[in-house]
Amino acid sequence: MNPLDSILGTIISGLVLTVVLAFLASAMSATTGV
Amino acid sequence: MEYLLFIERWVHFLAGIAWIGLLYYFNFVQAPAVAAAAADKGGPGPAAIGKYIAPRALLWFRWSALVTWIAGAGLLNANFVAAFTLQDGFVFIGIGAWLGTIMLLNVWGLIWPNQKKILGIVTASAEEITKAKRIAFLASRTNTMLSVPMLFFMASQSHGVL
């Protein structure tokens, strides 16, 4: 079943994506030198 | 210059609220309402929604989406390329910009062309309309999903790196 078929599935998918992208963004930003 | 950026941010907020507000209306209100109206045998049915409400909502929806993007692009200003190429210091807002761009392309490339078939604005066979309904629905749900991280990264710009 597609999680986008339910509103709850959509929001949860959005939150999961947010966490994943936030970790990715943090990792990319961590390379900023002093 | 600062005044121009401030006005661009203001326009970005105004148009963005219209865009995402209507997106949430479509997903949390209209879609469930149309389904309920169609299932309510003997009830008035969803025809008025498709005839009077949806076209108006879609008009404001698609144009506010475009204005939001243009104002956002203006707001990035000289950092436009740095944001979209995820350079140091622009990773967070860049991801937000990419998400907003994907959402805009979704609106004009998938949602609106398919809604035109669904609403009878352009001719389409019954089979094409059935397909269009599924595509438009999933595209709209995808945008609802993407709005969650998009707003996170937009807000993150004011709060430093995590």
N, CA and C atoms of all chains as a GROMACS GRO file, in nm:
protein
  588
    1MET      N    1   0.083  -0.119   0.000
    1MET     CA    2   0.000   0.000   0.000
    1MET      C    3   0.088   0.125   0.000
    2ASN      N    4   0.049   0.222  -0.077
    2ASN     CA    5   0.124   0.346  -0.086
    2ASN      C    6   0.097   0.435   0.036
    3PRO      N    7   0.202   0.475   0.111
    3PRO     CA    8   0.178   0.559   0.229
    3PRO      C    9   0.110   0.692   0.194
    4LEU      N   10   0.124   0.736   0.070
    4LEU     CA   11   0.062   0.862   0.030
    4LEU      C   12  -0.090   0.850   0.016
    5ASP      N   13  -0.142   0.728   0.021
    5ASP     CA   14  -0.286   0.711   0.011
    5ASP      C   15  -0.357   0.754   0.140
    6SER      N   16  -0.283   0.763   0.249
    6SER     CA   17  -0.345   0.813   0.372
    6SER      C   18  -0.276   0.942   0.415
    7ILE      N   19  -0.351   1.028   0.481
    7ILE     CA   20  -0.294   1.155   0.527
    7ILE      C   21  -0.187   1.129   0.632
    8LEU      N   22  -0.214   1.035   0.721
    8LEU     CA   23  -0.117   1.001   0.826
    8LEU      C   24   0.012   0.948   0.763
    9GLY      N   25  -0.003   0.862   0.662
    9GLY     CA   26   0.113   0.808   0.592
    9GLY      C   27   0.193   0.918   0.524
   10THR      N   28   0.121   1.014   0.469
   10THR     CA   29   0.185   1.128   0.401
   10THR      C   30   0.267   1.210   0.501
   11ILE      N   31   0.207   1.243   0.614
   11ILE     CA   32   0.276   1.326   0.715
   11ILE      C   33   0.396   1.251   0.772
   12ILE      N   34   0.377   1.122   0.804
   12ILE     CA   35   0.487   1.043   0.858
   12ILE      C   36   0.601   1.034   0.757
   13SER      N   37   0.566   1.012   0.630
   13SER     CA   38   0.668   1.009   0.524
   13SER      C   39   0.744   1.141   0.519
   14GLY      N   40   0.671   1.250   0.534
   14GLY     CA   41   0.733   1.383   0.532
   14GLY      C   42   0.829   1.401   0.649
   15LEU      N   43   0.790   1.353   0.765
   15LEU     CA   44   0.875   1.365   0.884
   15LEU      C   45   1.000   1.279   0.870
   16VAL      N   46   0.981   1.158   0.817
   16VAL     CA   47   1.095   1.068   0.797
   16VAL      C   48   1.193   1.131   0.698
   17LEU      N   49   1.139   1.184   0.589
   17LEU     CA   50   1.223   1.250   0.488
   17LEU      C   51   1.297   1.369   0.548
   18THR      N   52   1.229   1.443   0.636
   18THR     CA   53   1.291   1.558   0.702
   18THR      C   54   1.412   1.514   0.784
   19VAL      N   55   1.394   1.409   0.863
   19VAL     CA   56   1.505   1.358   0.946
   19VAL      C   57   1.622   1.313   0.859
   20VAL      N   58   1.590   1.239   0.753
   20VAL     CA   59   1.696   1.188   0.663
   20VAL      C   60   1.771   1.304   0.598
   21LEU      N   61   1.696   1.399   0.545
   21LEU     CA   62   1.760   1.513   0.478
   21LEU      C   63   1.836   1.601   0.577
   22ALA      N   64   1.785   1.613   0.699
   22ALA     CA   65   1.854   1.695   0.801
   22ALA      C   66   1.990   1.633   0.836
   23PHE      N   67   1.994   1.500   0.850
   23PHE     CA   68   2.122   1.432   0.875
   23PHE      C   69   2.217   1.452   0.759
   24LEU      N   70   2.163   1.440   0.638
   24LEU     CA   71   2.243   1.459   0.517
   24LEU      C   72   2.299   1.600   0.513
   25ALA      N   73   2.214   1.698   0.540
   25ALA     CA   74   2.255   1.838   0.537
   25ALA      C   75   2.361   1.866   0.642
   26SER      N   76   2.341   1.810   0.761
   26SER     CA   77   2.438   1.827   0.869
   26SER      C   78   2.574   1.769   0.830
   27ALA      N   79   2.572   1.650   0.771
   27ALA     CA   80   2.695   1.583   0.729
   27ALA      C   81   2.767   1.666   0.623
   28MET      N   82   2.689   1.724   0.531
   28MET     CA   83   2.748   1.807   0.426
   28MET      C   84   2.804   1.935   0.484
   29SER      N   85   2.739   1.989   0.586
   29SER     CA   86   2.782   2.116   0.645
   29SER      C   87   2.899   2.096   0.739
   30ALA      N   88   2.917   1.972   0.790
   30ALA     CA   89   3.024   1.945   0.887
   30ALA      C   90   3.162   1.958   0.826
   31THR      N   91   3.167   1.963   0.692
   31THR     CA   92   3.298   1.975   0.628
   31THR      C   93   3.348   2.119   0.625
   32THR      N   94   3.265   2.210   0.676
   32THR     CA   95   3.308   2.352   0.679
   32THR      C   96   3.426   2.365   0.774
   33GLY      N   97   3.537   2.417   0.723
   33GLY     CA   98   3.658   2.427   0.805
   33GLY      C   99   3.652   2.546   0.899
   34VAL      N  100   3.741   2.554   0.996
   34VAL     CA  101   3.747   2.665   1.092
   34VAL      C  102   3.815   2.783   1.023
   35MET      N  103   1.893   4.799  -0.124
   35MET     CA  104   1.898   4.653  -0.156
   35MET      C  105   1.826   4.575  -0.047
   36GLU      N  106   1.851   4.616   0.078
   36GLU     CA  107   1.790   4.547   0.191
   36GLU      C  108   1.638   4.558   0.185
   37TYR      N  109   1.587   4.673   0.141
   37TYR     CA  110   1.442   4.690   0.129
   37TYR      C  111   1.386   4.594   0.025
   38LEU      N  112   1.459   4.578  -0.086
   38LEU     CA  113   1.414   4.489  -0.193
   38LEU      C  114   1.406   4.345  -0.142
   39LEU      N  115   1.509   4.301  -0.069
   39LEU     CA  116   1.511   4.165  -0.015
   39LEU      C  117   1.396   4.147   0.084
   40PHE      N  118   1.371   4.249   0.164
   40PHE     CA  119   1.263   4.243   0.262
   40PHE      C  120   1.129   4.229   0.191
   41ILE      N  121   1.105   4.308   0.086
   41ILE     CA  122   0.981   4.298   0.009
   41ILE      C  123   0.969   4.160  -0.056
   42GLU      N  124   1.081   4.108  -0.107
   42GLU     CA  125   1.080   3.975  -0.168
   42GLU      C  126   1.043   3.868  -0.065
   43ARG      N  127   1.094   3.885   0.056
   43ARG     CA  128   1.061   3.788   0.162
   43ARG      C  129   0.912   3.798   0.197
   44TRP      N  130   0.862   3.919   0.204
   44TRP     CA  131   0.721   3.942   0.236
   44TRP      C  132   0.632   3.878   0.129
   45VAL      N  133   0.664   3.905   0.002
   45VAL     CA  134   0.588   3.846  -0.110
   45VAL      C  135   0.599   3.693  -0.106
   46HIS      N  136   0.719   3.644  -0.075
   46HIS     CA  137   0.743   3.499  -0.065
   46HIS      C  138   0.652   3.438   0.041
   47PHE      N  139   0.639   3.505   0.155
   47PHE     CA  140   0.552   3.457   0.263
   47PHE      C  141   0.406   3.460   0.219
   48LEU      N  142   0.361   3.574   0.163
   48LEU     CA  143   0.221   3.589   0.123
   48LEU      C  144   0.182   3.482   0.021
   49ALA      N  145   0.263   3.471  -0.085
   49ALA     CA  146   0.232   3.374  -0.191
   49ALA      C  147   0.248   3.231  -0.139
   50GLY      N  148   0.349   3.209  -0.056
   50GLY     CA  149   0.373   3.076   0.000
   50GLY      C  150   0.258   3.029   0.087
   51ILE      N  151   0.204   3.120   0.165
   51ILE     CA  152   0.090   3.086   0.250
   51ILE      C  153  -0.031   3.049   0.163
   52ALA      N  154  -0.054   3.127   0.057
   52ALA     CA  155  -0.165   3.096  -0.035
   52ALA      C  156  -0.144   2.958  -0.098
   53TRP      N  157  -0.022   2.934  -0.146
   53TRP     CA  158   0.009   2.807  -0.213
   53TRP      C  159  -0.009   2.688  -0.118
   54ILE      N  160   0.063   2.691  -0.007
   54ILE     CA  161   0.061   2.575   0.081
   54ILE      C  162  -0.075   2.563   0.152
   55GLY      N  163  -0.138   2.677   0.178
   55GLY     CA  164  -0.273   2.673   0.237
   55GLY      C  165  -0.370   2.600   0.145
   56LEU      N  166  -0.364   2.633   0.016
   56LEU     CA  167  -0.453   2.567  -0.080
   56LEU      C  168  -0.413   2.421  -0.099
   57LEU      N  169  -0.283   2.392  -0.095
   57LEU     CA  170  -0.238   2.252  -0.103
   57LEU      C  171  -0.298   2.171   0.010
   58TYR      N  172  -0.294   2.227   0.131
   58TYR     CA  173  -0.348   2.157   0.248
   58TYR      C  174  -0.501   2.149   0.238
   59TYR      N  175  -0.563   2.252   0.181
   59TYR     CA  176  -0.708   2.246   0.159
   59TYR      C  177  -0.739   2.128   0.066
   60PHE      N  178  -0.668   2.117  -0.047
   60PHE     CA  179  -0.695   2.008  -0.143
   60PHE      C  180  -0.683   1.872  -0.075
   61ASN      N  181  -0.576   1.856   0.005
   61ASN     CA  182  -0.545   1.725   0.061
   61ASN      C  183  -0.623   1.691   0.188
   62PHE      N  184  -0.644   1.789   0.275
   62PHE     CA  185  -0.711   1.759   0.401
   62PHE      C  186  -0.862   1.782   0.395
   63VAL      N  187  -0.907   1.861   0.298
   63VAL     CA  188  -1.049   1.897   0.293
   63VAL      C  189  -1.116   1.844   0.166
   64GLN      N  190  -1.068   1.892   0.050
   64GLN     CA  191  -1.142   1.865  -0.074
   64GLN      C  192  -1.143   1.717  -0.112
   65ALA      N  193  -1.026   1.655  -0.114
   65ALA     CA  194  -1.021   1.514  -0.156
   65ALA      C  195  -1.110   1.424  -0.069
   66PRO      N  196  -1.098   1.433   0.065
   66PRO     CA  197  -1.188   1.352   0.148
   66PRO      C  198  -1.335   1.390   0.129
   67ALA      N  199  -1.364   1.521   0.105
   67ALA     CA  200  -1.503   1.566   0.088
   67ALA      C  201  -1.562   1.511  -0.041
   68VAL      N  202  -1.484   1.513  -0.148
   68VAL     CA  203  -1.532   1.461  -0.277
   68VAL      C  204  -1.559   1.311  -0.264
   69ALA      N  205  -1.470   1.240  -0.194
   69ALA     CA  206  -1.490   1.096  -0.175
   69ALA      C  207  -1.617   1.069  -0.094
   70ALA      N  208  -1.637   1.148   0.012
   70ALA     CA  209  -1.755   1.130   0.097
   70ALA      C  210  -1.882   1.163   0.019
   71ALA      N  211  -1.877   1.270  -0.062
   71ALA     CA  212  -1.995   1.312  -0.140
   71ALA      C  213  -2.031   1.206  -0.244
   72ALA      N  214  -1.927   1.148  -0.306
   72ALA     CA  215  -1.952   1.045  -0.408
   72ALA      C  216  -2.009   0.919  -0.345
   73ALA      N  217  -1.967   0.889  -0.221
   73ALA     CA  218  -2.013   0.768  -0.154
   73ALA      C  219  -2.152   0.785  -0.092
   74ASP      N  220  -2.195   0.909  -0.075
   74ASP     CA  221  -2.323   0.937  -0.010
   74ASP      C  222  -2.436   0.922  -0.112
   75LYS      N  223  -2.484   0.798  -0.126
   75LYS     CA  224  -2.590   0.773  -0.224
   75LYS      C  225  -2.717   0.848  -0.185
   76GLY      N  226  -2.775   0.917  -0.282
   76GLY     CA  227  -2.894   0.994  -0.254
   76GLY      C  228  -2.863   1.136  -0.209
   77GLY      N  229  -2.733   1.161  -0.181
   77GLY     CA  230  -2.693   1.295  -0.141
   77GLY      C  231  -2.671   1.383  -0.263
   78PRO      N  232  -2.631   1.509  -0.242
   78PRO     CA  233  -2.617   1.603  -0.354
   78PRO      C  234  -2.501   1.573  -0.448
   79GLY      N  235  -2.402   1.491  -0.405
   79GLY     CA  236  -2.289   1.458  -0.491
   79GLY      C  237  -2.184   1.567  -0.496
   80PRO      N  238  -2.068   1.539  -0.556
   80PRO     CA  239  -1.957   1.633  -0.553
   80PRO      C  240  -1.949   1.728  -0.675
   81ALA      N  241  -2.053   1.731  -0.758
   81ALA     CA  242  -2.045   1.807  -0.884
   81ALA      C  243  -2.011   1.955  -0.866
   82ALA      N  244  -2.072   2.017  -0.764
   82ALA     CA  245  -2.049   2.161  -0.744
   82ALA      C  246  -1.903   2.190  -0.708
   83ILE      N  247  -1.841   2.096  -0.636
   83ILE     CA  248  -1.699   2.113  -0.599
   83ILE      C  249  -1.615   2.122  -0.727
   84GLY      N  250  -1.641   2.028  -0.818
   84GLY     CA  251  -1.564   2.024  -0.941
   84GLY      C  252  -1.593   2.142  -1.033
   85LYS      N  253  -1.716   2.190  -1.028
   85LYS     CA  254  -1.755   2.298  -1.120
   85LYS      C  255  -1.717   2.436  -1.069
   86TYR      N  256  -1.742   2.462  -0.940
   86TYR     CA  257  -1.726   2.599  -0.889
   86TYR      C  258  -1.604   2.621  -0.799
   87ILE      N  259  -1.571   2.520  -0.720
   87ILE     CA  260  -1.466   2.540  -0.619
   87ILE      C  261  -1.327   2.506  -0.673
   88ALA      N  262  -1.314   2.385  -0.725
   88ALA     CA  263  -1.181   2.338  -0.768
   88ALA      C  264  -1.112   2.429  -0.870
   89PRO      N  265  -1.182   2.474  -0.976
   89PRO     CA  266  -1.113   2.560  -1.073
   89PRO      C  267  -1.059   2.689  -1.010
   90ARG      N  268  -1.137   2.751  -0.922
   90ARG     CA  269  -1.092   2.875  -0.855
   90ARG      C  270  -0.974   2.846  -0.762
   91ALA      N  271  -0.987   2.738  -0.686
   91ALA     CA  272  -0.879   2.703  -0.594
   91ALA      C  273  -0.750   2.673  -0.670
   92LEU      N  274  -0.763   2.603  -0.783
   92LEU     CA  275  -0.646   2.567  -0.864
   92LEU      C  276  -0.582   2.690  -0.929
   93LEU      N  277  -0.663   2.789  -0.962
   93LEU     CA  278  -0.611   2.912  -1.022
   93LEU      C  279  -0.518   2.983  -0.923
   94TRP      N  280  -0.566   3.007  -0.802
   94TRP     CA  281  -0.485   3.072  -0.699
   94TRP      C  282  -0.366   2.985  -0.662
   95PHE      N  283  -0.388   2.856  -0.657
   95PHE     CA  284  -0.287   2.757  -0.621
   95PHE      C  285  -0.167   2.762  -0.716
   96ARG      N  286  -0.193   2.754  -0.846
   96ARG     CA  287  -0.080   2.741  -0.938
   96ARG      C  288  -0.006   2.874  -0.956
   97TRP      N  289  -0.078   2.984  -0.953
   97TRP     CA  290  -0.011   3.113  -0.970
   97TRP      C  291   0.062   3.157  -0.842
   98SER      N  292   0.008   3.126  -0.726
   98SER     CA  293   0.079   3.159  -0.603
   98SER      C  294   0.203   3.073  -0.592
   99ALA      N  295   0.198   2.951  -0.645
   99ALA     CA  296   0.317   2.865  -0.646
   99ALA      C  297   0.429   2.931  -0.727
  100LEU      N  298   0.393   2.982  -0.843
  100LEU     CA  299   0.493   3.046  -0.929
  100LEU      C  300   0.550   3.172  -0.864
  101VAL      N  301   0.462   3.254  -0.808
  101VAL     CA  302   0.507   3.378  -0.742
  101VAL      C  303   0.597   3.344  -0.623
  102THR      N  304   0.562   3.240  -0.548
  102THR     CA  305   0.644   3.197  -0.434
  102THR      C  306   0.785   3.163  -0.481
  103TRP      N  307   0.793   3.088  -0.590
  103TRP     CA  308   0.925   3.047  -0.640
  103TRP      C  309   1.007   3.167  -0.688
  104ILE      N  310   0.942   3.254  -0.763
  104ILE     CA  311   1.012   3.371  -0.817
  104ILE      C  312   1.063   3.460  -0.703
  105ALA      N  313   0.978   3.484  -0.604
  105ALA     CA  314   1.020   3.567  -0.490
  105ALA      C  315   1.131   3.498  -0.411
  106GLY      N  316   1.121   3.365  -0.400
  106GLY     CA  317   1.226   3.289  -0.331
  106GLY      C  318   1.358   3.297  -0.406
  107ALA      N  319   1.351   3.287  -0.538
  107ALA     CA  320   1.471   3.298  -0.620
  107ALA      C  321   1.534   3.437  -0.603
  108GLY      N  322   1.449   3.539  -0.601
  108GLY     CA  323   1.497   3.675  -0.580
  108GLY      C  324   1.562   3.692  -0.443
  109LEU      N  325   1.504   3.624  -0.345
  109LEU     CA  326   1.554   3.630  -0.208
  109LEU      C  327   1.694   3.564  -0.196
  110LEU      N  328   1.714   3.456  -0.271
  110LEU     CA  329   1.846   3.392  -0.274
  110LEU      C  330   1.948   3.485  -0.337
  111ASN      N  331   1.901   3.565  -0.434
  111ASN     CA  332   1.982   3.673  -0.491
  111ASN      C  333   2.114   3.619  -0.547
  112ALA      N  334   2.226   3.675  -0.505
  112ALA     CA  335   2.356   3.633  -0.558
  112ALA      C  336   2.392   3.492  -0.511
  113ASN      N  337   2.320   3.440  -0.410
  113ASN     CA  338   2.350   3.307  -0.357
  113ASN      C  339   2.268   3.198  -0.424
  114PHE      N  340   2.198   3.232  -0.532
  114PHE     CA  341   2.110   3.138  -0.602
  114PHE      C  342   2.186   3.012  -0.642
  115VAL      N  343   2.298   3.030  -0.711
  115VAL     CA  344   2.376   2.915  -0.760
  115VAL      C  345   2.435   2.838  -0.641
  116ALA      N  346   2.486   2.910  -0.541
  116ALA     CA  347   2.544   2.845  -0.423
  116ALA      C  348   2.441   2.758  -0.353
  117ALA      N  349   2.317   2.807  -0.346
  117ALA     CA  350   2.210   2.731  -0.280
  117ALA      C  351   2.177   2.605  -0.360
  118PHE      N  352   2.158   2.620  -0.491
  118PHE     CA  353   2.117   2.506  -0.572
  118PHE      C  354   2.231   2.407  -0.595
  119THR      N  355   2.354   2.449  -0.574
  119THR     CA  356   2.467   2.355  -0.583
  119THR      C  357   2.514   2.311  -0.445
  120LEU      N  358   2.435   2.348  -0.342
  120LEU     CA  359   2.457   2.304  -0.204
  120LEU      C  360   2.599   2.335  -0.154
  121GLN      N  361   2.642   2.457  -0.175
  121GLN     CA  362   2.773   2.501  -0.127
  121GLN      C  363   2.770   2.519   0.024
  122ASP      N  364   2.892   2.518   0.085
  122ASP     CA  365   2.906   2.542   0.229
  122ASP      C  366   2.831   2.669   0.271
  123GLY      N  367   2.753   2.654   0.378
  123GLY     CA  368   2.677   2.769   0.428
  123GLY      C  369   2.541   2.782   0.364
  124PHE      N  370   2.518   2.709   0.255
  124PHE     CA  371   2.391   2.719   0.184
  124PHE      C  372   2.325   2.582   0.165
  125VAL      N  373   2.375   2.481   0.237
  125VAL     CA  374   2.321   2.345   0.222
  125VAL      C  375   2.174   2.340   0.264
  126PHE      N  376   2.148   2.398   0.380
  126PHE     CA  377   2.012   2.388   0.435
  126PHE      C  378   1.910   2.461   0.349
  127ILE      N  379   1.941   2.587   0.318
  127ILE     CA  380   1.844   2.662   0.237
  127ILE      C  381   1.840   2.606   0.095
  128GLY      N  382   1.952   2.550   0.052
  128GLY     CA  383   1.957   2.490  -0.082
  128GLY      C  384   1.865   2.370  -0.094
  129ILE      N  385   1.864   2.286   0.010
  129ILE     CA  386   1.774   2.171   0.009
  129ILE      C  387   1.629   2.221   0.008
  130GLY      N  388   1.601   2.323   0.086
  130GLY     CA  389   1.467   2.384   0.086
  130GLY      C  390   1.431   2.436  -0.051
  131ALA      N  391   1.527   2.501  -0.117
  131ALA     CA  392   1.504   2.556  -0.251
  131ALA      C  393   1.476   2.445  -0.352
  132TRP      N  394   1.552   2.337  -0.342
  132TRP     CA  395   1.530   2.222  -0.432
  132TRP      C  396   1.392   2.163  -0.410
  133LEU      N  397   1.355   2.147  -0.282
  133LEU     CA  398   1.224   2.089  -0.252
  133LEU      C  399   1.112   2.178  -0.306
  134GLY      N  400   1.126   2.309  -0.286
  134GLY     CA  401   1.026   2.403  -0.338
  134GLY      C  402   1.018   2.399  -0.489
  135THR      N  403   1.132   2.381  -0.553
  135THR     CA  404   1.136   2.375  -0.699
  135THR      C  405   1.067   2.249  -0.750
  136ILE      N  406   1.095   2.136  -0.684
  136ILE     CA  407   1.030   2.011  -0.722
  136ILE      C  408   0.879   2.024  -0.704
  137MET      N  409   0.838   2.089  -0.596
  137MET     CA  410   0.696   2.108  -0.570
  137MET      C  411   0.632   2.195  -0.678
  138LEU      N  412   0.704   2.300  -0.721
  138LEU     CA  413   0.651   2.387  -0.827
  138LEU      C  414   0.634   2.310  -0.957
  139LEU      N  415   0.735   2.228  -0.991
  139LEU     CA  416   0.729   2.149  -1.114
  139LEU      C  417   0.615   2.048  -1.107
  140ASN      N  418   0.592   1.997  -0.988
  140ASN     CA  419   0.479   1.907  -0.965
  140ASN      C  420   0.347   1.976  -0.996
  141VAL      N  421   0.334   2.101  -0.950
  141VAL     CA  422   0.209   2.178  -0.968
  141VAL      C  423   0.182   2.199  -1.117
  142TRP      N  424   0.278   2.253  -1.189
  142TRP     CA  425   0.257   2.290  -1.328
  142TRP      C  426   0.275   2.174  -1.424
  143GLY      N  427   0.354   2.074  -1.384
  143GLY     CA  428   0.383   1.962  -1.474
  143GLY      C  429   0.292   1.842  -1.458
  144LEU      N  430   0.241   1.823  -1.335
  144LEU     CA  431   0.158   1.704  -1.311
  144LEU      C  432   0.017   1.740  -1.263
  145ILE      N  433   0.009   1.819  -1.155
  145ILE     CA  434  -0.123   1.845  -1.096
  145ILE      C  435  -0.214   1.919  -1.194
  146TRP      N  436  -0.168   2.034  -1.244
  146TRP     CA  437  -0.255   2.117  -1.329
  146TRP      C  438  -0.291   2.048  -1.461
  147PRO      N  439  -0.198   1.991  -1.536
  147PRO     CA  440  -0.238   1.925  -1.662
  147PRO      C  441  -0.339   1.813  -1.640
  148ASN      N  442  -0.323   1.738  -1.532
  148ASN     CA  443  -0.417   1.629  -1.506
  148ASN      C  444  -0.550   1.680  -1.453
  149GLN      N  445  -0.547   1.786  -1.373
  149GLN     CA  446  -0.672   1.844  -1.323
  149GLN      C  447  -0.755   1.901  -1.438
  150LYS      N  448  -0.690   1.951  -1.541
  150LYS     CA  449  -0.764   2.004  -1.657
  150LYS      C  450  -0.846   1.893  -1.722
  151LYS      N  451  -0.790   1.771  -1.725
  151LYS     CA  452  -0.863   1.657  -1.781
  151LYS      C  453  -0.979   1.619  -1.688
  152ILE      N  454  -0.950   1.614  -1.557
  152ILE     CA  455  -1.049   1.572  -1.458
  152ILE      C  456  -1.168   1.668  -1.457
  153LEU      N  457  -1.141   1.796  -1.466
  153LEU     CA  458  -1.247   1.898  -1.457
  153LEU      C  459  -1.314   1.926  -1.591
  154GLY      N  460  -1.268   1.858  -1.697
  154GLY     CA  461  -1.330   1.877  -1.828
  154GLY      C  462  -1.288   2.005  -1.898
  155ILE      N  463  -1.179   2.066  -1.850
  155ILE     CA  464  -1.131   2.189  -1.916
  155ILE      C  465  -1.067   2.153  -2.050
  156VAL      N  466  -1.006   2.035  -2.055
  156VAL     CA  467  -0.962   1.980  -2.184
  156VAL      C  468  -1.031   1.845  -2.201
  157THR      N  469  -1.050   1.804  -2.328
  157THR     CA  470  -1.120   1.677  -2.351
  157THR      C  471  -1.029   1.560  -2.317
  158ALA      N  472  -1.090   1.458  -2.257
  158ALA     CA  473  -1.016   1.338  -2.223
  158ALA      C  474  -1.115   1.222  -2.216
  159SER      N  475  -1.067   1.102  -2.252
  159SER     CA  476  -1.153   0.984  -2.244
  159SER      C  477  -1.172   0.945  -2.098
  160ALA      N  478  -1.269   0.859  -2.072
  160ALA     CA  479  -1.296   0.814  -1.935
  160ALA      C  480  -1.174   0.746  -1.875
  161GLU      N  481  -1.103   0.670  -1.960
  161GLU     CA  482  -0.982   0.600  -1.913
  161GLU      C  483  -0.873   0.701  -1.878
  162GLU      N  484  -0.860   0.804  -1.961
  162GLU     CA  485  -0.757   0.908  -1.936
  162GLU      C  486  -0.789   0.982  -1.807
  163ILE      N  487  -0.918   1.006  -1.782
  163ILE     CA  488  -0.960   1.078  -1.661
  163ILE      C  489  -0.930   0.995  -1.537
  164THR      N  490  -0.955   0.865  -1.545
  164THR     CA  491  -0.927   0.776  -1.431
  164THR      C  492  -0.778   0.779  -1.398
  165LYS      N  493  -0.696   0.772  -1.502
  165LYS     CA  494  -0.549   0.779  -1.481
  165LYS      C  495  -0.509   0.915  -1.426
  166ALA      N  496  -0.571   1.019  -1.482
  166ALA     CA  497  -0.538   1.157  -1.441
  166ALA      C  498  -0.569   1.179  -1.294
  167LYS      N  499  -0.681   1.119  -1.247
  167LYS     CA  500  -0.720   1.134  -1.106
  167LYS      C  501  -0.612   1.078  -1.015
  168ARG      N  502  -0.560   0.962  -1.051
  168ARG     CA  503  -0.459   0.897  -0.967
  168ARG      C  504  -0.329   0.976  -0.970
  169ILE      N  505  -0.290   1.022  -1.085
  169ILE     CA  506  -0.165   1.098  -1.097
  169ILE      C  507  -0.175   1.230  -1.021
  170ALA      N  508  -0.286   1.302  -1.041
  170ALA     CA  509  -0.304   1.431  -0.973
  170ALA      C  510  -0.308   1.412  -0.821
  171PHE      N  511  -0.375   1.307  -0.778
  171PHE     CA  512  -0.383   1.278  -0.634
  171PHE      C  513  -0.245   1.251  -0.576
  172LEU      N  514  -0.170   1.161  -0.640
  172LEU     CA  515  -0.037   1.126  -0.588
  172LEU      C  516   0.060   1.244  -0.594
  173ALA      N  517   0.048   1.325  -0.699
  173ALA     CA  518   0.135   1.443  -0.711
  173ALA      C  519   0.105   1.542  -0.599
  174SER      N  520  -0.024   1.558  -0.570
  174SER     CA  521  -0.064   1.650  -0.465
  174SER      C  522  -0.023   1.598  -0.328
  175ARG      N  523  -0.036   1.466  -0.309
  175ARG     CA  524   0.007   1.406  -0.182
  175ARG      C  525   0.158   1.415  -0.168
  176THR      N  526   0.228   1.400  -0.278
  176THR     CA  527   0.375   1.412  -0.276
  176THR      C  528   0.414   1.552  -0.232
  177ASN      N  529   0.346   1.652  -0.286
  177ASN     CA  530   0.374   1.790  -0.246
  177ASN      C  531   0.343   1.814  -0.099
  178THR      N  532   0.237   1.753  -0.049
  178THR     CA  533   0.204   1.766   0.094
  178THR      C  534   0.317   1.706   0.175
  179MET      N  535   0.363   1.589   0.134
  179MET     CA  536   0.475   1.524   0.202
  179MET      C  537   0.600   1.612   0.196
  180LEU      N  538   0.633   1.665   0.080
  180LEU     CA  539   0.754   1.745   0.063
  180LEU      C  540   0.747   1.879   0.137
  181SER      N  541   0.625   1.927   0.162
  181SER     CA  542   0.612   2.056   0.230
  181SER      C  543   0.668   2.048   0.372
  182VAL      N  544   0.666   1.929   0.431
  182VAL     CA  545   0.715   1.912   0.569
  182VAL      C  546   0.866   1.942   0.575
  183PRO      N  547   0.950   1.870   0.499
  183PRO     CA  548   1.092   1.907   0.501
  183PRO      C  549   1.120   2.044   0.440
  184MET      N  550   1.044   2.082   0.340
  184MET     CA  551   1.067   2.213   0.276
  184MET      C  552   1.058   2.326   0.378
  185LEU      N  553   0.953   2.325   0.460
  185LEU     CA  554   0.936   2.429   0.561
  185LEU      C  555   1.040   2.418   0.672
  186PHE      N  556   1.082   2.295   0.701
  186PHE     CA  557   1.189   2.273   0.800
  186PHE      C  558   1.316   2.342   0.755
  187PHE      N  559   1.354   2.318   0.630
  187PHE     CA  560   1.480   2.376   0.581
  187PHE      C  561   1.469   2.525   0.560
  188MET      N  562   1.351   2.571   0.526
  188MET     CA  563   1.329   2.716   0.512
  188MET      C  564   1.347   2.782   0.649
  189ALA      N  565   1.289   2.723   0.753
  189ALA     CA  566   1.298   2.779   0.887
  189ALA      C  567   1.440   2.766   0.943
  190SER      N  568   1.512   2.660   0.903
  190SER     CA  569   1.645   2.633   0.957
  190SER      C  570   1.742   2.746   0.928
  191GLN      N  571   1.714   2.820   0.821
  191GLN     CA  572   1.805   2.929   0.782
  191GLN      C  573   1.820   3.033   0.893
  192SER      N  574   1.715   3.046   0.975
  192SER     CA  575   1.718   3.146   1.081
  192SER      C  576   1.775   3.094   1.212
  193HIS      N  577   1.814   2.965   1.212
  193HIS     CA  578   1.854   2.907   1.340
  193HIS      C  579   1.990   2.837   1.337
  194GLY      N  580   2.065   2.863   1.232
  194GLY     CA  581   2.200   2.808   1.228
  194GLY      C  582   2.200   2.660   1.194
  195VAL      N  583   2.318   2.602   1.182
  195VAL     CA  584   2.330   2.462   1.142
  195VAL      C  585   2.301   2.372   1.261
  196LEU      N  586   2.236   2.261   1.237
  196LEU     CA  587   2.204   2.164   1.344
  196LEU      C  588   2.331   2.105   1.403
   0.00000   0.00000   0.00000
